[in-house]
Amino acid sequence: MAELETFRAETRAWLAENCPPEMRQPVRGEEDACWGGRNPVFHSDAQRLWLEAMAGRGWTVPDWPKAYGGGGLSPAETKVLRQEIAAIGARNPLYSFGISMLGPALLKYGSEEQKKRFLPEIARGEIRWCQGYSEPNAGSDLASLQTRAEDRGDHWLVNGQKVWTSYADKADWIFCLVRTNPSAPKHKGISFLLFDMASPGVSTRPILLISGNSPFCETFFDDVEVPKDQLVGELDKGWDVAKYLLGHEREMISGMGLGGGADSLGAALGKRLADDPVLRAEVARFDVDSIAFRAMSERFIDELKAGQAHPAQPSMMKYAGTELNKRRHELVMAAGGSDSLEWESEASRGGKTAREWLRTKANSIEGGTSEVQLNIIAKRILDLPGA
Ligand SMILES: Cc1cc2nc3c(=O)[nH]c(=O)nc-3n(C[C@H](O)[C@H](O)[C@H](O)COP(=O)(O)OP(=O)(O)OC[C@H]3O[C@@H](n4cnc5c(N)ncnc54)[C@H](O)[C@@H]3O)c2cc1C
């Protein structure tokens, strides 16, 4: 205990010295976040310094082993670090699918060589990754995917198409599900490949949304040659890697339910609730559910770090967190009345209120829809019979 308190004091002092004041506030949207990569875009010197300081200590991934670029902290130390970061309102120094998705899968399924090659780069934010799972005819039914990789002796030859690949046009590398055995049952002939998006034969086409943004792409593979040693886990057993990674993706997305650290929606909406007792009651109910979710989330993270979480628990957390976040934004919109719907006005923060509300709808689709999470909960946690 005394050791942990010493660690807390040292961490607090280090953060006070190394976290620039501009980084002690939430990011103002995905475009304000730091994503790293081969050609990183820093929106300020403070953003660069904050990433360098945290990566230098291995604290972008505090609980990964030091040998792979992590901080080597115990679960208890990691929790203290997170608490101290939250106490000063510091933002995440690096947004990365490498950290939240691929890294954990490599730690479990990667060869020693793959861990040494990829994990330190992920920890330092030097490579930006994208996720090549969904295809035009394989979303919820992901195991129906058709992108194939043929064994050509000294390399894999990849052909096919992915869709909804978030930031594929900005990513350096992709972690990709491919069919390596077309005659095996659909879950059993899939493998997990890593490759460079700059490889000849890879192309992306951004999908333009009605909002004017293009957060994801169609991604095409046309005779892409992938070195043999970039297959993770066993040949034809990529489904195990894919599912494990999805658990981590769902854990990350469930964080939406924490509402970016805002303690009470009632307090945030304040005066706007004064005249409406029904809305006030709904917001109070939301605040209670939000406190319960926060407690559940802390317990879940503790269980996960102790290796005691049920493998389907991330589905429960994702379902609860994303549905809660949708409720939060419905209430914010309701409190703002018709002003919230305006795209340009000051009352709608230049359309931000409505855009954020619309974005929450996608949270219960990405990483597997709410319906799919409910199916998993019914089958694997409640042990209910299948339909
Ligand atoms: C913002 C965003 C980012 C994304 N980023 C990525 C990415 O980077 N990489 C990637 O690979 N994919 C990505 N996706 C794709 C995402 O994983 C899929 O959209 C998701 O898995 C659902 O698949 P689908 O869109 O094909 O819908 P479908 O599978 O066609 O589902 C349509 C509807 O049917 C319901 N449904 C389907 N099957 C069942 C069932 N068995 N029981 C009950 N209901 C069912 C679904 O819940 C849904 O409401 C992203 C999606 C979004 C919205």
The ligand as a Gaussian input file, in Angstrom:
#p B3LYP/6-31G(d) Opt

LIG

0 1
 C      -18.933000       4.185000     -37.622000
 C      -18.607000       2.812000     -38.082000
 C      -17.280000       2.428000     -38.210000
 C      -16.972000       1.139000     -38.652000
 N      -15.640000       0.807000     -38.791000
 C      -15.317000      -0.424000     -39.251000
 C      -13.927000      -0.763000     -39.453000
 O      -13.013000       0.048000     -39.230000
 N      -13.646000      -1.987000     -39.943000
 C      -14.608000      -2.907000     -40.217000
 O      -14.255000      -4.011000     -40.627000
 N      -15.932000      -2.622000     -40.051000
 C      -16.294000      -1.397000     -39.578000
 N      -17.632000      -1.068000     -39.397000
 C      -18.666000      -2.030000     -39.822000
 C      -19.438000      -2.672000     -38.672000
 O      -18.671000      -3.627000     -38.009000
 C      -20.715000      -3.262000     -39.290000
 O      -21.491000      -2.180000     -39.766000
 C      -21.516000      -4.061000     -38.284000
 O      -20.863000      -5.229000     -37.902000
 C      -22.914000      -4.427000     -38.845000
 O      -22.815000      -5.022000     -40.105000
 P      -23.652000      -4.474000     -41.342000
 O      -23.466000      -2.998000     -41.426000
 O      -23.312000      -5.294000     -42.526000
 O      -25.189000      -4.708000     -40.932000
 P      -26.021000      -6.044000     -41.127000
 O      -25.230000      -7.193000     -40.604000
 O      -26.523000      -6.097000     -42.508000
 O      -27.227000      -5.790000     -40.128000
 C      -28.389000      -5.040000     -40.492000
 C      -29.372000      -5.073000     -39.332000
 O      -29.781000      -6.438000     -39.084000
 C      -29.543000      -6.778000     -37.716000
 N      -29.108000      -8.175000     -37.623000
 C      -28.204000      -8.806000     -38.421000
 N      -28.032000     -10.083000     -38.017000
 C      -28.827000     -10.247000     -36.930000
 C      -29.086000     -11.357000     -36.048000
 N      -28.477000     -12.531000     -36.219000
 N      -29.953000     -11.163000     -35.031000
 C      -30.595000      -9.958000     -34.848000
 N      -30.389000      -8.886000     -35.657000
 C      -29.519000      -9.030000     -36.672000
 C      -28.432000      -5.846000     -37.251000
 O      -28.470000      -5.670000     -35.840000
 C      -28.768000      -4.569000     -38.008000
 O      -29.747000      -3.839000     -37.313000
 C      -17.995000       0.206000     -38.966000
 C      -19.337000       0.600000     -38.829000
 C      -19.647000       1.881000     -38.414000
 C      -21.094000       2.269000     -38.295000

